[in-house]
């Protein structure tokens, strides 16, 4: 009876822990009230200090590329798109129901025979990414359809069977590395057309044999990727949510150790595996499973405290939820360059990176809308990148004008909302030992006046500094003020407090 009660108590704690883990993407994480004994918790320490993780913290802006067989339909088939009943671009193989073409899965599984990629030029992609200001790339080696963009020895469903034939992953890794852009490889565990893949936890002897073959196959492909492309800095996992994968926690724990032993300082996000209780991203005790939070997909923490000091990035689409190529953007709100600058600065102001997704077409060309954004964002980064790269969160009160980032004694305010009176007001705690003492615009490096503005609010713990923008300064986009912080030259006058 005592053992039964103990199991019930542990189950209750586990359920509570899981709900907290899921809730953490919409609110602050809650640590479990009690700690449980775990064998399959984190492998690496929190906040690693090696060169790869320090580089991750400095990136600021990354590029995601979703490319594969799904680029050929381009989110539609025979005039029917996801808006008309098809599945989303990179999920289109899962299309079911009355709108799906007859024999659709078979049609899709043979599209690789049309994958010519006749305009693909990895060097052109890499040059565009560098001009845009990206510091790292996440590239899809294999999505949920199982088609591998490298010549894997462990599956016939790979790039060598297509008309293109050549190793796309190698071309991309080499081109981006040559431009000084770090490369992370996206790898989907889930494979829709693999007969050995199971969605549910294997129960029978036959099911266990099948899924063990799949696990061995997955291990072989991952080790193959690290052998083939030793330049890569990290692995970005997807398709790890099914009960089958979650039940293989001993295997995934040992595999993570093997991957890390094989590749020094490999960076792996929190999606790869779970503990023995099924807790993903964070174990049952609330500890991060991996090197950074990988749950911020098209969403952001609303407060820096939500992150609890963890590293993180936000992966973001340009259309509402389009990762793979979408032929037709009409009728959709697609993010503008201004939107992306706003989202990027929101990320870096909380010690994260923004990773902007591109979905090339079946020939290897970016969508024209992506080309425009890459150019406009690159133009902005050439002037203002100092406020993006290698910066950290500032403890100053949040500004309604924009986002703060900081690097040593230099504070940056990216102004999203320009004040109509041209006085950019900086709020500083009265106890601060460093306050704004000088300022300039990164656009043109024009010096700006700084004036202490003690506005005298009763019981106010803050004081204020006004930075004056010249009326002649015009900008149709967010701009950055670089502020030198130093010892205050004046103190607030002590006047009589209000009696109430």
ROSETI-613892 format. One line per field, with one value per residue (C-alpha): residue number from 1; residue in one letter; x, y, z. Coordinates in Angstrom, 1 decimal. Layout:
// ROSETI-613892
num = (NUM,...)
residu = (A,...)
X = (X,...)
Y = (Y,...)
Z = (Z,...)
This chain:
// ROSETI-613892
num = (1,2,3,4,5,6,7,8,9,10,11,12,13,14,15,16,17,18,19,20,21,22,23,24,25,26,27,28,29,30,31,32,33,34,35,36,37,38,39,40,41,42,43,44,45,46,47,48,49,50,51,52,53,54,55,56,57,58,59,60,61,62,63,64,65,66,67,68,69,70,71,72,73,74,75,76,77,78,79,80,81,82,83,84,85,86,87,88,89,90,91,92,93,94,95,96,97,98,99,100,101,102,103,104,105,106,107,108,109,110,111,112,113,114,115,116,117,118,119,120,121,122,123,124,125,126,127,128,129,130,131,132,133,134,135,136,137,138,139,140,141,142,143,144,145,146,147,148,149,150,151,152,153,154,155,156,157,158,159,160,161,162,163,164,165,166,167,168,169,170,171,172,173,174,175,176,177,178,179,180,181,182,183,184,185,186,187,188,189,190,191,192,193,194,195,196,197,198,199,200,201,202,203,204,205,206,207,208,209,210,211,212,213,214,215,216,217,218,219,220,221,222,223,224,225,226,227,228,229,230,231,232,233,234,235,236,237,238,239,240,241,242,243,244,245,246,247,248,249,250,251,252,253,254,255,256,257,258,259,260,261,262,263,264,265,266,267,268,269,270,271,272,273,274,275,276,277,278,279,280,281,282,283,284,285,286,287,288,289,290,291,292,293,294,295,296,297,298,299,300,301,302,303,304,305,306,307,308,309,310,311,312,313,314,315,316,317,318,319,320,321,322,323,324,325,326,327,328,329,330,331,332,333,334,335,336,337,338,339,340,341,342,343,344,345,346,347,348,349,350,351,352,353,354,355,356,357,358,359,360,361,362,363,364,365,366,367,368,369,370,371,372,373,374,375,376,377,378,379,380,381,382,383,384,385,386,387,388,389,390,391,392,393,394,395,396,397,398,399,400,401,402,403,404,405,406,407,408,409,410,411,412,413,414,415,416,417,418,419,420,421,422,423,424,425,426,427,428,429,430,431,432,433,434,435,436,437,438,439,440,441,442,443,444,445,446,447,448,449,450,451,452,453,454,455,456,457,458,459,460,461,462,463,464,465,466,467,468,469,470,471,472,473,474,475,476,477,478,479,480,481,482,483,484,485,486,487,488,489,490,491,492,493,494,495,496,497,498,499,500)
residu = (X,X,X,X,X,X,X,X,X,X,X,X,X,X,X,X,X,X,X,X,X,X,X,X,X,X,X,X,X,X,X,X,X,X,X,X,X,X,X,X,X,X,X,X,X,X,X,X,X,X,X,X,X,X,X,X,X,X,X,X,X,X,X,X,X,X,X,X,X,X,X,X,X,X,X,X,X,X,X,X,X,X,X,X,X,X,X,X,X,X,X,X,X,X,X,X,X,X,X,X,X,X,X,X,X,X,X,X,X,X,X,X,X,X,X,X,X,X,X,X,X,X,X,X,X,X,X,X,X,X,X,X,X,X,X,X,X,X,X,X,X,X,X,X,X,X,X,X,X,X,X,X,X,X,X,X,X,X,X,X,X,X,X,X,X,X,X,X,X,X,X,X,X,X,X,X,X,X,X,X,X,X,X,X,X,X,X,X,X,X,X,X,X,X,X,X,X,X,X,X,X,X,X,X,X,X,X,X,X,X,X,X,X,X,X,X,X,X,X,X,X,X,X,X,X,X,X,X,X,X,X,X,X,X,X,X,X,X,X,X,X,X,X,X,X,X,X,X,X,X,X,X,X,X,X,X,X,X,X,X,X,X,X,X,X,X,X,X,X,X,X,X,X,X,X,X,X,X,X,X,X,X,X,X,X,X,X,X,X,X,X,X,X,X,X,X,X,X,X,X,X,X,X,X,X,X,X,X,X,X,X,X,X,X,X,X,X,X,X,X,X,X,X,X,X,X,X,X,X,X,X,X,X,X,X,X,X,X,X,X,X,X,X,X,X,X,X,X,X,X,X,X,X,X,X,X,X,X,X,X,X,X,X,X,X,X,X,X,X,X,X,X,X,X,X,X,X,X,X,X,X,X,X,X,X,X,X,X,X,X,X,X,X,X,X,X,X,X,X,X,X,X,X,X,X,X,X,X,X,X,X,X,X,X,X,X,X,X,X,X,X,X,X,X,X,X,X,X,X,X,X,X,X,X,X,X,X,X,X,X,X,X,X,X,X,X,X,X,X,X,X,X,X,X,X,X,X,X,X,X,X,X,X,X,X,X,X,X,X,X,X,X,X,X,X,X,X,X,X,X,X,X,X,X,X,X,X,X,X,X,X,X,X,X,X,X,X,X,X,X)
X = (0.0,2.9,4.4,1.0,0.7,4.3,3.6,0.4,2.4,5.1,2.5,0.8,4.1,4.9,1.5,2.1,5.6,4.4,1.7,4.3,6.7,4.0,2.8,6.3,5.9,3.0,4.1,6.9,8.3,7.3,9.8,8.3,7.6,9.5,12.6,12.4,15.3,16.2,18.6,18.0,18.3,20.6,24.0,25.6,25.8,23.6,25.1,28.1,31.1,32.8,33.5,30.4,28.0,29.6,29.2,25.6,25.0,26.6,24.8,21.8,20.4,20.3,18.7,16.6,16.2,13.4,14.1,13.1,10.7,7.8,9.2,7.9,4.2,4.9,2.0,-0.6,-1.5,-3.8,-4.8,-5.7,-3.5,-3.5,-6.2,-8.4,-7.8,-4.3,-1.8,0.8,3.7,6.2,3.4,1.6,2.2,-0.2,-3.1,-6.3,-10.0,-12.2,-9.9,-6.9,-6.0,-6.6,-3.4,-1.8,0.7,2.0,2.1,4.1,6.5,7.5,8.0,11.8,12.0,11.3,13.8,16.2,17.2,18.4,19.0,20.4,23.6,24.7,27.4,24.7,22.5,25.5,26.4,22.9,22.8,26.0,24.8,21.6,23.7,23.0,25.6,24.3,22.2,19.9,19.5,17.0,18.9,15.7,12.2,9.2,8.8,12.2,13.9,17.5,19.4,22.7,23.8,23.0,24.1,21.2,18.2,17.6,15.2,17.9,19.3,21.4,18.1,16.9,17.9,20.1,22.1,24.8,25.2,23.2,24.1,27.8,27.4,25.4,27.8,30.9,29.4,28.2,31.3,33.4,31.4,32.0,28.5,28.1,26.0,23.5,21.8,18.1,17.1,13.6,13.4,9.8,9.5,6.1,7.0,9.4,7.8,9.7,8.6,5.9,3.8,2.6,4.9,5.9,4.2,4.6,7.8,7.2,6.7,9.8,11.9,10.6,11.2,14.6,15.6,14.3,16.4,19.5,18.8,18.4,21.6,23.5,22.3,23.2,26.7,27.0,26.1,28.8,31.3,30.4,30.3,32.6,32.4,28.9,28.4,25.1,22.1,18.5,16.0,12.3,9.6,10.5,7.0,5.5,5.1,7.4,10.4,9.5,9.5,13.1,14.6,17.5,18.4,18.2,20.2,23.0,22.8,23.1,26.2,27.6,27.0,28.6,31.6,32.1,31.8,33.4,31.2,28.3,25.2,21.9,18.6,16.0,13.8,16.0,14.9,12.9,13.5,12.1,8.8,8.3,9.1,10.4,12.5,12.8,13.1,10.7,12.8,12.6,16.2,16.8,17.4,19.9,22.0,19.3,15.5,14.1,10.4,10.2,8.8,6.8,6.4,8.4,8.7,6.8,9.2,12.9,12.3,10.4,13.8,15.3,18.8,18.6,20.0,17.3,16.4,13.2,12.6,10.3,8.4,7.7,4.1,2.0,3.1,4.9,8.2,8.6,8.1,4.8,4.1,1.3,1.6,-1.4,-4.1,-1.8,-0.1,3.6,6.0,7.7,11.3,10.0,8.2,11.4,13.6,11.1,11.1,14.9,15.4,12.8,14.9,18.3,17.1,16.3,19.6,18.1,18.6,16.0,16.3,14.4,13.1,13.5,11.7,13.3,11.3,12.0,14.6,16.5,15.4,14.3,10.8,11.0,9.5,12.4,14.9,13.4,13.5,17.1,18.2,16.3,17.3,21.0,21.0,19.7,22.2,25.1,24.3,22.9,24.4,26.5,23.3,22.6,25.8,27.5,25.1,23.3,20.1,20.0,18.5,17.1,13.3,11.6,11.2,7.9,10.0,11.8,14.4,17.6,20.7,24.1,27.7,30.1,29.6,27.7,23.9,21.8,18.2,16.6,13.8,10.7,8.3,9.8,8.5,6.8,8.7,12.0,13.0,14.0,13.5,15.7,14.5,17.2,16.8,17.9,20.4,22.1,25.9,25.8,23.6,23.6,26.4,26.7,24.8,25.0,23.0,24.5,23.0,25.5,27.2,25.7,26.2,23.1,22.5,21.9,20.1,19.0,15.3,14.2,10.5,9.7,7.1,6.2,7.8,9.4,12.4,13.5,15.1,15.2,17.6,16.4,18.3,17.3,16.9,17.5,14.3,16.3,16.9,14.5,14.1,11.4,12.6,13.7,17.0,19.6,20.9,24.2,24.5,27.7,27.0,29.0,28.9,26.1,27.1,24.0,21.8,18.1,17.2,15.6,12.4,9.6,7.6,3.8,1.9,-1.2)
Y = (0.0,2.4,1.8,2.5,5.8,6.7,6.0,8.1,11.0,10.8,10.7,13.7,15.6,14.5,15.8,19.0,19.3,18.6,21.3,23.8,22.8,23.3,26.5,28.0,29.1,31.4,32.5,32.2,28.8,27.3,25.1,21.9,22.1,18.9,17.4,13.8,11.4,11.3,9.2,11.0,14.7,17.2,16.1,19.5,22.2,25.3,28.4,26.7,29.0,27.3,29.1,27.7,28.8,32.2,32.6,31.6,34.4,36.9,36.0,38.3,37.3,33.9,32.4,29.3,27.6,25.0,23.3,19.9,18.0,20.1,23.1,21.6,21.9,25.3,25.0,24.1,21.5,21.8,25.3,24.2,25.7,25.5,28.2,25.8,22.7,21.5,21.1,23.7,23.9,21.5,19.3,19.0,15.2,14.8,16.3,14.3,14.7,15.6,18.4,16.1,14.7,11.0,9.0,12.2,10.4,8.4,11.5,13.3,10.5,10.5,14.3,13.8,12.7,16.3,17.8,19.4,22.5,24.0,27.5,26.4,28.3,27.8,30.5,33.0,32.0,32.4,35.8,37.1,35.8,37.6,40.8,40.5,40.3,36.7,35.1,31.5,29.2,26.4,24.2,21.4,18.2,16.1,17.1,14.9,13.4,11.6,12.9,13.5,16.3,14.5,11.2,9.1,5.5,4.5,5.4,5.3,8.3,10.9,13.5,11.1,9.6,13.0,14.7,17.1,14.2,16.3,16.7,19.8,19.8,19.8,22.7,24.7,24.0,24.8,28.0,29.4,28.5,30.2,33.4,33.2,32.1,29.2,26.3,24.2,21.2,20.7,17.0,15.6,12.4,11.8,10.2,9.8,7.2,5.0,1.6,1.2,4.5,4.3,7.1,5.2,3.6,0.1,-2.7,-6.0,-7.8,-7.0,-3.3,-3.2,-4.8,-2.3,0.8,-0.5,-0.6,2.9,4.1,2.5,4.1,7.5,7.1,6.1,9.2,11.6,10.2,10.3,14.0,14.8,12.7,14.3,17.9,18.4,22.2,22.4,24.0,22.4,20.2,21.5,18.7,18.4,15.7,14.5,14.7,11.3,8.7,6.3,8.7,9.7,6.1,5.7,8.0,5.6,5.5,9.2,9.9,7.7,9.1,12.6,11.6,9.9,12.9,15.2,12.9,12.8,16.5,18.8,21.6,20.6,22.8,21.0,22.7,21.5,19.6,16.5,14.3,13.9,12.4,9.1,10.8,12.1,15.8,17.6,20.7,20.8,17.7,16.8,19.0,22.0,21.8,22.6,19.6,20.9,24.0,26.6,26.9,25.7,26.3,29.9,29.1,32.1,33.4,35.4,35.7,38.7,39.3,38.7,37.0,34.2,32.9,32.3,33.0,30.4,31.0,30.9,31.9,32.6,31.0,33.1,32.9,35.8,34.6,33.7,30.0,29.3,27.5,25.7,27.5,29.3,30.3,32.7,35.3,37.3,37.8,37.0,39.4,38.9,40.5,43.6,44.6,46.9,44.0,41.9,44.6,45.0,41.3,41.0,43.8,42.3,39.1,40.5,42.8,39.6,37.8,35.9,35.6,36.0,33.3,34.4,31.6,31.5,28.9,28.6,27.2,23.8,25.4,26.9,30.5,32.5,34.0,37.6,38.9,37.2,38.8,42.3,41.7,40.4,43.5,46.0,44.2,44.1,47.8,48.5,46.1,47.8,50.9,49.5,46.1,47.3,47.3,43.7,41.7,40.7,42.7,41.8,42.6,45.9,46.1,49.5,49.8,48.8,51.7,52.4,53.9,50.7,48.2,48.5,46.4,46.9,46.2,47.3,51.0,51.4,51.4,51.2,52.2,51.1,53.6,52.0,54.7,58.2,60.8,63.7,66.3,64.7,64.2,60.5,60.0,57.4,56.1,55.3,54.2,57.0,54.6,53.9,54.5,54.8,57.2,58.6,61.1,61.3,60.0,59.8,58.4,55.4,56.7,59.4,59.3,62.7,63.7,64.4,66.5,64.8,66.6,65.4,65.7,65.3,65.6,65.3,62.6,61.8,58.5,57.9,55.6,56.7,59.7,60.7,61.8,63.4,62.9,65.5,64.4,67.1,68.1,67.8,64.0,62.0,58.3,56.0,53.0,52.2,53.9,53.4,55.9,54.9,56.1,56.4,55.5,57.1,58.5,61.0,64.7,65.8,64.6,65.1,67.9,66.7,68.6,68.1,65.0,65.3,64.7,62.6)
Z = (0.0,0.9,-2.6,-4.2,-2.4,-3.3,-7.0,-6.8,-5.2,-7.9,-10.6,-9.2,-9.1,-12.6,-13.9,-12.1,-13.5,-17.1,-16.9,-15.7,-18.6,-21.2,-19.6,-19.6,-23.3,-22.3,-18.8,-16.3,-15.5,-12.2,-10.4,-9.0,-5.3,-4.8,-6.5,-7.7,-8.3,-12.0,-14.1,-17.4,-16.6,-18.2,-19.6,-20.0,-17.4,-17.5,-19.3,-20.9,-21.3,-24.3,-27.6,-29.4,-26.7,-26.3,-30.1,-29.9,-27.4,-29.7,-33.0,-32.7,-36.2,-37.8,-40.9,-41.1,-44.5,-45.0,-48.3,-49.7,-51.9,-50.5,-52.3,-55.6,-54.7,-53.0,-50.5,-53.2,-55.8,-58.8,-57.5,-53.9,-51.2,-47.4,-47.5,-49.5,-47.5,-48.1,-45.3,-44.6,-47.1,-45.5,-44.1,-47.4,-47.6,-44.7,-46.8,-46.3,-46.8,-49.8,-51.1,-51.4,-54.8,-55.3,-54.4,-53.0,-50.7,-53.7,-55.8,-53.2,-52.5,-56.2,-56.4,-55.7,-59.3,-60.3,-57.8,-60.3,-58.2,-61.5,-60.1,-56.7,-55.9,-52.3,-52.6,-53.7,-50.7,-48.3,-49.8,-49.4,-45.8,-45.0,-46.6,-44.6,-41.4,-40.4,-38.1,-38.2,-40.3,-39.4,-42.5,-43.1,-43.8,-43.6,-42.8,-41.7,-45.2,-44.7,-47.9,-47.1,-48.8,-48.4,-49.9,-46.8,-46.8,-44.7,-46.9,-50.7,-50.3,-50.7,-53.0,-55.2,-56.5,-57.7,-60.9,-58.9,-57.4,-55.7,-51.9,-51.1,-47.4,-48.2,-50.7,-48.1,-45.2,-47.3,-48.7,-45.4,-43.5,-46.2,-45.5,-41.8,-41.0,-38.4,-39.5,-37.5,-39.0,-38.7,-38.4,-38.1,-36.2,-37.3,-40.8,-42.3,-44.9,-42.9,-42.2,-39.0,-37.5,-34.8,-33.3,-30.2,-27.7,-28.9,-27.0,-28.8,-29.7,-33.3,-32.6,-30.5,-33.2,-35.8,-33.6,-32.5,-36.2,-36.6,-33.6,-35.0,-38.4,-36.7,-34.8,-37.9,-39.9,-37.1,-36.7,-40.5,-40.5,-38.0,-39.9,-43.2,-42.0,-39.0,-39.4,-38.0,-34.6,-33.6,-34.3,-34.3,-33.7,-34.7,-34.7,-31.2,-29.6,-30.3,-27.6,-29.3,-29.2,-25.6,-24.5,-25.8,-23.1,-22.3,-26.0,-26.6,-23.4,-24.6,-28.1,-26.9,-24.9,-28.0,-30.2,-27.7,-27.3,-31.1,-31.7,-29.1,-27.8,-30.0,-29.3,-29.0,-28.1,-25.7,-28.2,-28.6,-25.7,-22.5,-19.1,-17.9,-16.9,-20.4,-19.5,-22.6,-22.9,-19.1,-16.9,-14.1,-11.7,-14.0,-15.4,-19.0,-21.2,-23.7,-24.1,-24.9,-24.9,-28.2,-27.6,-28.8,-32.3,-33.6,-30.1,-27.5,-23.7,-22.6,-19.8,-19.4,-16.1,-17.9,-19.2,-15.8,-17.2,-20.0,-23.5,-26.2,-29.8,-31.6,-35.0,-37.1,-40.4,-42.8,-43.8,-40.8,-40.6,-43.8,-43.4,-46.7,-50.0,-50.6,-54.2,-53.3,-50.6,-51.7,-49.2,-46.3,-44.0,-44.5,-42.0,-43.2,-42.6,-39.9,-38.2,-38.3,-36.9,-34.0,-33.4,-33.6,-31.1,-28.8,-28.9,-28.4,-25.6,-23.7,-24.6,-27.5,-31.2,-34.0,-36.7,-39.8,-42.0,-45.8,-48.0,-51.5,-54.4,-56.1,-58.3,-55.4,-55.7,-52.7,-52.8,-54.2,-50.9,-49.1,-51.4,-50.6,-46.8,-47.0,-48.8,-46.6,-43.3,-44.5,-45.2,-41.7,-40.1,-41.8,-39.9,-36.7,-36.2,-33.3,-31.3,-32.3,-32.2,-28.9,-26.8,-23.6,-21.7,-19.9,-16.4,-17.0,-16.8,-20.0,-22.4,-24.3,-27.1,-28.1,-26.9,-24.9,-25.5,-23.8,-24.4,-21.5,-20.9,-24.1,-24.0,-27.2,-27.5,-30.7,-31.2,-32.6,-31.5,-32.1,-29.6,-31.2,-29.1,-30.1,-26.5,-26.0,-22.3,-20.5,-17.2,-14.6,-11.0,-8.6,-7.0,-10.3,-10.3,-14.1,-16.1,-19.7,-20.1,-23.9,-26.9,-30.7,-33.6,-35.2,-38.5,-39.4,-35.9,-35.0,-31.4,-29.3,-26.3,-22.9,-20.1,-16.6,-16.3,-12.7,-13.1,-9.4,-9.1,-5.5,-4.2,-7.6,-7.4,-10.8,-12.4,-16.1,-18.8,-22.0,-25.3,-27.8,-31.5,-34.1,-35.9,-39.1,-38.5,-40.7,-40.6,-42.0,-40.0,-36.5,-35.5,-32.8,-30.2,-28.7,-25.2,-23.1,-19.5,-16.7,-13.2,-12.6,-12.6,-10.6,-7.8,-7.4,-5.1,-1.9,-1.5,1.0,0.3,0.1,3.3,2.9)
